[in-house]
Amino acid sequence: MEFNEKMKKTIDVVAGDFASVRAGRANAAVLDKITVDYYGTPTPINQVGTISSPDPRSLMIQPWDKSLLKEIEKAIQTSDLGINPQNDGQVIRLLFPQLTEERRKELTKQVRKYAEGGKVAVRNIRRDAMDKLKAAEKKGELTEDDRKDCEKELQDLTDKFCKELDEMCAKKEKELMAV
C-alpha cells in the first residue's frame, strides 16, 4: 500500500528532525540542515569537509577546500544552532555549552512541535487515502464493504504511526531532560 510507505517516510523525516536536536552531546547531525555556498551551489557542510568529534562537547569541521572556511563559519553563524564557531585558519571548532534547564525545556518544545508536524502529515496522508477510496467507490471500482474495510485498515495504520511518533517524542524528551 503506497500510503504505508508515505507514512514510513514521514516517520523517517521526523526521526531526522529529532536527530538534529542536540541533547547535551556534540552530534554531527546538528549540522545536517546547514548549507554552504560552494561555487554558487548550496551544499550541506558534511559534503565539503570532514566532521569529527574530538570530545563529547565539541565538533571539528575540516573543509577539503580551505577557501570555504569563511563560508562555513558564516553559514553556522546565520543558522539557528546558537553556537559561535571558532576559525583557526585550518579547521572550525564548535564548542557546545552545557544545556541549561531553560534551554532543555525549549528543545523539548521543539521536539514536540516536530512530532506534532509528523502526526499532521500522517493524518493528511490518511485523508488523501480516504478521498481516493470514496472516489473509487463512486466509480464502482470498490464496494461499500471493501471501502469500509480499507478505511478501518487505514485508521489502524494511522494510529500505529501516531503512537510511534509519540514514543519517539517521549524518548527524545527523556534524553533531553537527563542531566
Order of alpha helices (4+ residues) and beta strands (2+ residues): alpha-beta-beta-beta-beta-alpha-beta-beta-alpha-alpha
